[in-house]
Amino acid sequence: MKTFFGSNIKGIEALNVITDLEMPGMDGWTFALNIKKEAPKTPVIMVTSMNEESFMQNVKENCVDIVMFKPFRIKNLGENITRMLGPYLEYNL
């Protein structure tokens, strides 16, 4: 099994990845691009405090499945996770 950047997240076991755009050491774009290279079908949700216009001007390739703009409600995060996991849950139920 592959791991992402020496972390304990095993690509085969990662059902969903949530990342922030601005992080120390590695930005969210780089992180998301690397995840998609290792496991292209892994859904990636990116959260950001950027406004939508600025975010869209800086989009990097097709590495993010859902963008959530801060502040957001935890309920909305849960709904997006459920939506991303829907095909997996249907297949494994």
Secondary structure as the mmCIF struct_conf table of DSSP 4:
data_model
#
loop_
_struct_conf.conf_type_id
_struct_conf.id
_struct_conf.beg_label_comp_id
_struct_conf.beg_label_asym_id
_struct_conf.beg_label_seq_id
_struct_conf.end_label_comp_id
_struct_conf.end_label_asym_id
_struct_conf.end_label_seq_id
STRN STRN1 THR A 3 THR A 3
BEND BEND1 PHE A 4 PHE A 4
TURN_TY1_P TURN_TY1_P1 PHE A 5 GLY A 6
BEND BEND2 SER A 7 ASN A 8
STRN STRN2 LYS A 10 LYS A 10
TURN_TY1_P TURN_TY1_P2 GLY A 11 GLU A 13
STRN STRN3 VAL A 17 ASP A 20
BEND BEND3 LEU A 21 GLU A 22
BEND BEND4 PRO A 24 MET A 26
HELX_RH_AL_P HELX_RH_AL_P1 GLY A 28 GLU A 38
TURN_TY1_P TURN_TY1_P3 PRO A 40 LYS A 41
BEND BEND5 THR A 42 THR A 42
STRN STRN4 VAL A 44 THR A 48
BEND BEND6 SER A 49 MET A 50
HELX_RH_AL_P HELX_RH_AL_P2 GLU A 52 GLN A 57
TURN_TY1_P TURN_TY1_P4 ASN A 58 ASN A 58
TURN_TY1_P TURN_TY1_P5 GLU A 61 ASN A 62
BEND BEND7 ASP A 65 ASP A 65
STRN STRN5 ILE A 66 PHE A 69
BEND BEND8 LYS A 70 PRO A 71
HELX_RH_AL_P HELX_RH_AL_P3 ILE A 74 ASN A 92
#
